[in-house]
Amino acid sequence: MAEIQCARCGSRSEGLARAPLPGPVGEAVLEQVCPACWDEWRRVQVKLINEYRIEVTDPGQYDRLIGEMTVFLNLRRD
């Protein structure tokens, strides 16, 4: 695990052990998000999925959820 500066809270800490999602989005999370903020996102994600009845198997709705995650975590996606 590498030390990162979290894009959301600004703290310097050990990053996640591995990318939590496949592809470039997962790599962005791995490089920019601390474990505490990732855990917070996971709780918020459950609320969003339930409140908006998001079907994560639907590509359009999954993209919407990823967009919400990007904003919540303040991710840079180069």
N, C-alpha and C positions, 0 to 999 in steps of 0.2 A: 504494500500500500504506500502510495506517495502522499506527501503532505500537500494540501491544496488550500487555497483561500476561497471560501464559500461565496458564491455569487449572490446568495440570498441574505445571509446574516453577516458576512464579512469576516467571520472567524477563520483562523488558521488551525487546521487539524488534519488528522489522518483522513484520507478519503475513503470511499466505499471499497470493499474488498474486490468487487467486480462490477462490471456494468450491469445495471438492473434491467435494462431493456436492450433489445438487439439493435444493431446499426448505429448510425451517426447520433441519434438522439440519446441512446444509452451511453455512448462515448462522451457526449457533452455532459451528461449527468455525472459520470465517473470523474471527469476532470474538473468539475465546477461546484459540486454539491457535497456538503458534509453529511455524515450519517444522521445527525439530529434533524436537519431540514428535510432530508429524504423521508425519514419516519413521519414527520409532520405532514408532508405531501401525501403519503400513503393514507393517512387518516382523512385528509380533505378529499382525496380522490374517491374514497368509499362514499362520502356524503354526496359528492357531485353525481356519481353513478346512480345512487339511489334517488336523489332529488329530481334529476333530469331524465331518469330512466335510460341512461346511456347503455347501448349495446356495444360492448367493446369488440365484438366480432364483426360489426359493420364498419367498413373502412372510413366512411365519412364521419361517423360518430367517434371512432377511435382518434381520428385526426383532430377533432374538436377537443377531446380530452387531452391530447398531447399539447395542443395550443394552450389550454388552461394551465397545464403543468409548466410549460415554458414561461408563461407570465408569472405564475406563483413562485417559481424557483429563480426567476430573473436570469434565465439561461441565455448565453450568446450562442447562436448556431451559425457558425461561419460556413 
